[in-house]
Amino acid sequence: MLRQALRRFGQKLVSRRQLEKEVYEFETDKKLRTLDLVALGVGNTVRVGMYFLANEVARNQAGPSIVICILVAGLTSLLPGLCYAEFSVRIPHSGSAYLYSYITVGELWAFITGWNFILSFIAHAFIVAQVWILTFDIFVGNRISETQQETISQYVPQVIAENLRYFFVIFLVLFMELQSMSWSGFVIIFKVFTLVKVLVLSFFIISGFIKGDLHNWKLTEENYIHAGFNGTSSLGPLGSGGFVPFGFVGILRGSATCFYAFTGFGIIVTRVKGSHNPQRSIPMGIVISQLICFLLYFGISVALTLMVPYYQLQPGSTLPEAFLHIGWVPAYYVVAFAIFCSILDDTYLGFIFPIYWMIRMMAEDNILFPFLARIHTGTYARIISTVIFGIIATIMVFYFGLTNLLDFRSFGALISYSLVALCVLIIRYQPERRKEENQPEVQEENGQTETKKLTLRRLFFPGSSTPTPLSGQIVYVCSSLLVLLLILLCLVLAHWPSLLSGDPVPVTMVVLLLVLITGITGVIWRQPQSSTRLQFKVPAVPLLPLLSIFVNVCLMMQMSAVTWAWFGVWMLIGFALYFGYGIQQSLVT
């Protein structure tokens, strides 16, 4: 009995969603063309956080080398973008990393994906709240901060006075969440706002090249002393100067934070049913929008670090403040207007819609409480979810800074994107699902019966030109082992100074891990791939999906201890919900 119960428990964890099962679709009255999808991807990726992301990373993580951080983050985001594009062609439903994981690797990993995306969206919600505050301060001459410190703090405890403005903004955002949103009317406004953002940011980039000083990329200790600093300031250590003042570690750390800038393209795959010719327009929309966003972010980073010495950037400062440094006060308010445009569309597409979408999908699968499936239409479910969101956001007010919130957003996206890359690697080598369901796992090939017996020869010489259940299982197991080995490799590489010093223990571990990874990758490479004709496929499988997983894990290793601790707490809460309720009530049998 115990053995049977454990077996059923294990099968439940890896049970996969059937393709025939109804999927909650997002449909619009108007069919979206490639240009519409590009505008949607750019508008949802060029978010409010970008108006102080470059400041935060350049100030104390990378200095002028933030341009390298943007390049690394952009290339890293392109790999999961390609994986999303293949799934959008392979699965003709409004997609998400949650759905792709559920169909490919099973219920447990789908829950982990969805649960971490909820964390990312909540973190982004508070980032939007931060920008509300900063923008209000811009237009009223920082009177909010002054009033808060001079008047309010006399009547309430200091900890409340310092955070009272956050509560006001959180209340405002929660009130907006309770309002019903009309998508059809929102599309036109959204496209206009996207155009405004692109034009204003282009103006910022051009201004940086006109008024920038290349000397700001070659700062020395004499410059710090001349500016009144001596190696440190009230902001913290100033670094060693030059283009890379915080060293290679700063570039890695900054790349992990900058990944936040490229986490918005996933919204495109939610429009499969509402797009014109999705087999072609979805992949093109993802790739083109990612390229446009990379060019914008790269240009902004170059312009900012040329206009303002990185050590003079203030905590929480925004892009418009760079114009104060060069004396262009009217331009200060022009860019601030672009921030307002970002706030208005990002409030809906940035977290309200994605949170509701993800919660509804998980609730309809009974992984979360079923009443949350009525989150779009049911007032009770909407109020409950809003209260939960408000509690979590309030906790973030007291305990986390801006950089932590950016890391939370990046962390959840990195985990989900890694799982999507793993799913592409696995599904490419699986037999057609209909064959798997309607035929026994025994095939006739060349007059001989193929059994599920595994031999060493079959690992490298499958004996079939098409995927079989056995070859699919081999890839599934090998892919899981590769993920574990890549995580171990990233853990060792995280202590790279010991590798450079020639310490034999880490060097031996790296060599051994690389040999094992190469060997297992060779086993996967020898297995037959699916011959299904698709308009888009990820090239160089299995190398590109594995590279995507490796780079994502490397970036996660650069996150702070606070981020990892919060992630651990969040996952403990999630596992308590899943093992206490979800695994017993989920609809998959």
N, C-alpha and C positions, 0 to 999 in steps of 0.2 A: 504493500500500500504506500509506504513512504517513497519507494523508488518511483512508482507511478505518479505520485503527487509532484515529486521533484522534476520528473520528465515533463509533465504538463506545464509546470511553472516555467521551465526553460523554453519550451515551445512557445509559450505566451510572449516571452520577452522578444523573440525573433519572428513572431508572426507578422506577415506582411499584408498590407492593404491590397485588396483586389482592385484591379483596374476598372472592373464593371461597377464598382460601388459609386454611388452618387457623390459628386464633389461640389462643394459650395462654389458657385461661379460668380464672378463679377462681370456683369454685362452692362453695356451702355447703348443708348439709342443710336449713336453715330459710330461707324466703324473707324478705328484709328489706323492711320497709315504710318509709314516708317518715320516721317517727319514728326508726327504727333508723338510717337513713342520716344523719339530722340529728345523732344522737348520735355516729355514726362521724366525720362531718365536724368537729363541735365538738371531740371528743376528740383528733383528729389535728391540729387547728389550734391548740388551746390546749396548747402544748407546754411542755417544761421550760424552753426558752430565754426564755419570757415572764417567768420569775421574776427575771431580771436584765436583760432587754431594756430595760425602762423606765428602770432605773437607769443603764445605759450611755449611752443616748441623752440623757436629761435631764442627766446629769453634765457632759458636755463637748461636746455637739452642739447641743442645742436648748433646754435649761432647761424652764421651764413650757410653752413652745410645743410640747412633745412631743405635746400634745393635737391640734395642727394636723397634726403628722407622722402620727399615727395616722389622722386623717381622710383625709389624702391617700393614705396607703398602703391604707386600706380601700376607698376609691373606685377606686383603681388596680387592686386585686385583683378587684373586682366585674366589671370588663370581661372579663378572661380567664375568670372564672367563667361568664359568659353564653356565651362561645365554647365552653367545655367542655360546657355544657349542651346546646347545639345538636348538637355532635358525638355526644354520648351518645344522642341521639334519632335522628340520621342513621345511625349505624353501630352495629348491635345486637351489639356485642362488648365484652368487658371492655377498656376503653380506657386510653389514656395519650397524652401529647403525642407520644411516639415513634411510636405507631401512627398517629395522626392525620396527622403530618408525612409518614410513609412512604406513606400512601394518597394524599395530596394533592400534595406537592411533590417527592417522590422520596427516593432512598436516602441521598444525601449529607447533606441537611438532617435526615433521620431520625437518622443517626449523630450529628450535632452535638447534636441534642436529647437523645438518650439518654446520650451521653457527659457532657454538662453536668449532667444529672440525677444521674448517679453521683457527680460532684463535690459536688453539693449534699447528697446523702445522707451522704457521708463526712464533710463538714463538720458536718452535724447530729449525726453519731455522736460527734464529739469534743465538741460542745456538751453532749450528754448526759453525757459523762465529766466535764466541768467541773462540772455540777450535782451529780453523785455526790459529788465532793470537797467542794463548798460545803455540801451537806446533812450529810455526815458531820461536818464541822467544827461545824455548828450544834448537833448533838446531843451532841458530846463537848467542847463548850466551846472550840473552836479548838485542841485539843491536837494535832491532826495537824500543823498549821502550826508550832506551837511546838516539837514534838519534832523535826520535820524540820530546823528551823533550828538548834536547840541541840545535838542529838546526832548526827544522821546526817552533817551537814556536816563533822564532825571527822574522818571516816574515808573519805570519798569526795570526788572533785572537786566544786567548787561547782555547776557546771552540771548534774551528775547529781543532786545533793542537792535542788536547786530543783525538779526535775521528776520525782523518784522516785515521788511519789504518783500522777502521771499514768500511769506505767507499770503501777502496780498496778491502776488502774481500767481501763486498756486491756486488760490481761490478763483482768480479770473480764468485760468486755464480749465479748471474743473467745471466752471459755469459754461464755458464754450463747449465742453465735451457733452453736456446735456442737450445741446441744441442739435437738431437734425440738419444734415448737410445735403445739399442737392448737387449731385455729381455733374449733371449735364450743364448747369450754369457755371460750375466751378472750373470746368475745362478751359473755357475761353479766358477767364480771369487768370488762371494758372499760367497759360501760355504767354499772356501779356507780362505777367510778373517775371517769368523766366527770361523773357527778352530784356526787360529792364535790368535784371541782375547781371546778365551777360554784358550788356552795354556799359553799365557802371563799373563793373570789374575790369573790363577792357580799358576804360578810362583810367582806372587806378594803375594798371600795368604800364600804360603809356606814360603816365605822370612819373612813375618810378624810374623809367629809363631816361626821362628828360631831366629830372631833378636829382637823380641818384648820384652817389659818389662811390666809385669803385674802391676807394680807400677803406670804406667800411667793411670790405672783405679781407683787409690786410692789417687789422688793428694789432697794436703791440702794447707792451706794458707802459710805454711812455704815453700813449693815448689815454690809458686809464688814469694815470697820475695827472695828466693835464686836465682831464675832465673832473678831477676831484676824488677819484677812487684809487685804491692801492691794492689791487688784486682781488678785493671783495667789495661788496656794497650792501646796502640794506636789502637788496633783492637776493643776495647769495653770492657764491663764488662766480667770478667773471670768466673763468677758463684761461687757457694759455694763449689766446689771441690767434690771429690768422683766420683762414677760411674754416678750419675745423677746431674751434677753441675747446671743445669738450671731448675730443678724441673719437676713436672708432666706437667706443661705448655709447657716446652721445648720439651718433648717427643711428645705431641700432635702436636705442631707446626712443629717439624721435620718430623713426620709421614706424614703430609700433603705435605711437599716438597718432601719427598722420594717417594711418589706415582708416581712421574715422571718416576722413574726407571722401572715401570711395565706397561707402556702404549703402548707397541709395539705389543702385541699378536693379536690385531685386524686385522693385515694384513693376518693372516692365513685364516680367513673366506672369504677373497677376492679371494681365490684360490679353491673354491668349484668345479667349472667346470674343473679346471686343475688338480685335485687330483684324485688319484686312490682310489676307495672305500671311498668317502667323508663321508659317514654315520659313519664310524669307525675312519678314519685317522684324520679328522678335530678335533673332541673332544680330541683324544689322543695327537695330536700335540699341542693343546692349553695347556692342563694340564701338559704335560712333559716339554714343553718349559718354562712355568711359574715356575716349580719346579727347573729346572736347573738355571734359572736366579736368583731365590731367594737364592740358595746356593752360587752363585758367589757374589752377592751383600752383603750377610751376611758375607761371608769370607773376602771380601775386607774391610768392615767396622771394623771387628775385627782386621785385620792385620794393618790397618792404625792407629787406635787409640792405638794399642800396640806399634807401632814403633815411633810415634810422639805424644808428649803431645798435647792435643787438642788446648791449648791456643797458641801454637807456629805455628799453621797453618795460612798461609797468605791468604788474600783475593784473590780469583782467582787462587790459587795454584792448581796444578794438582797432580795426584797420583805419577808420576815419582819423584817428589821432595822429597817424603818420603825416597827414596834411598840416596839422598844427606845427609839427616839427620843421616843415619847410616853408611855413607861412601862408599856405593856401587855405584860408579860413572858409570861404564859400564852398570849396570842394569837400570840406569836412561834413557839411550838412547834406551834400549831394549823395555821398556814400552812405550816410546815415539813413537816407530815404530808401536806399536799396535794402538796408537791413530790415526796415519795416515791411517791404515787399516779401522778403524771405520769411519773416515771422508769420505773416498771414497765410501763406500757402503751406509753410512747414508745420504749422500747428495741426493741420488736418492730415496731410500726406506723411508728415514726419513721424507722428506717433499715434494720433487718434485712430485713423483708419487702420494702420498696421496692427495695433494692439487688438482692436475689435475683430479684425480679420483672423488673427492667429488664435485668439481665445475662442472664437466661434468654431473654427475648424477643429480644434482640440476637444471642445465640448460636444460637438456632433459625433465625434468618435468615442465619446464617453471616457476620454482620458482625463478631462476635467469635468466638473459638475455640469450635468445636462442643462440646468436652468440658464447657464451662461451662453448657451446656443441662441437664446433669444436676445442677445446683447444689442442687436441693431433695432429690434422692434419692441422688446419688453421693457417697460419703464423700471420694474423692480430689478431686473438683471443689470440694467444700465446703471442704476444708482449704486447697487452693491459693488460692481466693478469699479466705479468711480471712487467710492469710499476707500477701497483697497488701494487703488492707485494713489490717492491722496495721502494715505498713511505711509506708504513706501517713499513717496516724494518728500514728505516731511522729515523722515529719518535721514534722507540724503542731504537735506538742508543743513542739519547739525553736524554731520560726520564727514562729509566729503567735499573736497575742493574741485575746482574746474577741471584740472588735469585728470583727477580720478574719474570724473564723469566721462571725459573723452575716452579714457582707457576702458571703462565699462562697456561703452558703446562698441569699441573696437573688439573687445574680448569676445563678446557674444557673437559678433559677426564672424570672427576668425574661426571659432569652433564650428559654426554652422556651415561656413564655406568649406572647411576641411571635410566635413561629412558629405557635402555634395560632391566634392572631388572623389572621395572614396566610393560614392554611389556610382559615378560615371565609370570608374575603374571596374567595379563589380558587374554592373549591368551590361557592359560591352561584351563580356564573355559568357553571359547567361543564354540558355536556349530560350526560344519564344515562350512566353508565359502560357499561351494557350496549349502548347505541346506539353508543358510541364503539368498542366491541370488535367488534360483529357487523355493522355497516353501514359502507360506505365513507364517507369524509368528503365526500360530495357529496349534497346534498339537493335535492328538487324543491319549489320554492315558487312558487305562482302560475304554474305552467306553465314556469318558467324554471329553468335549472340554476345552482345556487350553487357557485361555485368558491372556491378559497382565495386568490384575488387580493385584495389589500388596497388600498383607496382611502381618500382623506381623508374623503370623504363617508360611507363605511361606518363610520368611527370614531364619528361622532355620530348616524348614522341606519342602524342595523344592518339594517333591512328584515325583521326576524323577531321574533316575539313570544316565541319560545323560544330557549334557548341553542343555539348551533351550535359545531362545532369551531373555526371562525374566531373567533367572539366569545369563546370560551373562551381561545384563544391570546392575543387582544388583552388580556383581563383579566390573564392570567398575566404577560405582559411589562410591562404598566402597573403592576401590583402590585409587581413586582420593582424597577422604577424608583422607585416611591413610597417603598419601604423605603430605598433609597439616598439619596433626597432628604431623607427625614425624619432619617436619621442625620447628614447634612451640616447640616441645620437645627439639630439638637440640639448639634452641635459648635460652631456659631456662637453659639447661645444660652448655651452653657456659659461664654462670656466676656461675660456680660451687662453688667458695668460699663462696657465700651467702648460698648455700645449706648446706655446711659443718658447717657454723655458726649457723644453725638451724632457719634461717629466715622463719617464717610460710608462707609468701606469695609464694615464689618460690617452697617450699616443697609441698604446697597444689596444685599448678599448675602442678607439676610433677606427683603427685598422680592422679589427675583428668585426665591428658592426658594419663597416663598409663592405667587407667580404660577404657577410650574411645577407645584407640588403641586395647586393649585386646578384647573388645566387638565387634568391627568392624572386627577384624581378625577372631573372632569366626564365624561371619556371612559368611565371605568368605570361611572359612574352611568347612562349612556345605553345600556349593554349590557343585553340581556334576562337576567333572573334565572330560576333554576330554579323551576318551578311545582310541584315535589314538595310534597305536603301533609305537614307535620310538626306535632306537638303543641307544639313550641317552636322559635322561630327568634330569632336575635339581631336586635333592632330597629335601624332606621336604618343599614342596610348601604348604602354602604361607610363611613359616617362613624365609627361606633363601633369597628369593628376598627382603622381607621387611628388613631383617638384612643388606643386601647389600645397600639398599637405606639409611638406618639409618646411617651406618658407613660412607658412602660417604658424606652425608650432614654434619656429625660431622667434617669430615676433611675439608670440604669447610669453615666451621665456624672458622677454625684456620688460614685461609688465611689473609694476611694483608689488610689494608684499601685501599692501592694502587691497589691491585689485584681486589678487589670488585669494585672500581671506574672505572678501565679500562674495567672490564666486563660490567658494566652499560653503558659506552659509546659505546662499541662494540655492545651491544644488541640494543641500540637506533638506531644505523646506520642500523643494520639488520632489525629491525621492520619497519624503514622508507622504505627500499627496498621492504620488503614483502608486507606491506599494500599499498604501493604506486604502486607496479607493480606485484609482485608475485601472490597475491591472486586473481587478476583480470585475469591473463594470464595463470594460471596453467591448465594443461590438465585435471585434475580430475574434474568431474562434479557432 
